[in-house]
Amino acid sequence: MSQGYIAFNLTAASRQAVLKSFPPKFEEVRADHVTFAFGVPADTILPASVPVEVVAYVCDSSLEALIVSVNGATTRPDGSVFHLTLSRSAGRKSLESNALAQNKSLWQSVVALRLDGAVALNWSD
């Protein structure tokens, strides 16, 4: 069964800027959206566009993500961290970026990079 999630989908130009600023280390490159909320119904009212920017980088041996601030905050309403999965090795899932992003001791500060995109309702299986 599909589940809806509210996401900030990056524009192609913004995705390219991310990939140029943070060259991916692993073979499966993502860098396409920031999840705002997961498990939402189809009739969910989308939030207004908000400023989104990269503020930190986090990586383990086979997964990397960028910590982002949304309207100045890095913590989502559900307590998890706003992030953008950058790349992963085969066998890893983007979902695992949630746990990686929670470990603030791994955060490496970066020069802020503003992201352009649009808020949308996406679907996953």
ABEGO torsion letter per residue (X at the ends): XBBBBBBBBBBAAAAAAAAAABBBABABBBGABBBABBGBBAABBBBBBBBBBBABBBBBAABBBBBBBBGGBABBAAGBBBBBBABBBBGBBAAAAAAAAABAAABBBBBBBBBBEBBBBBBBX
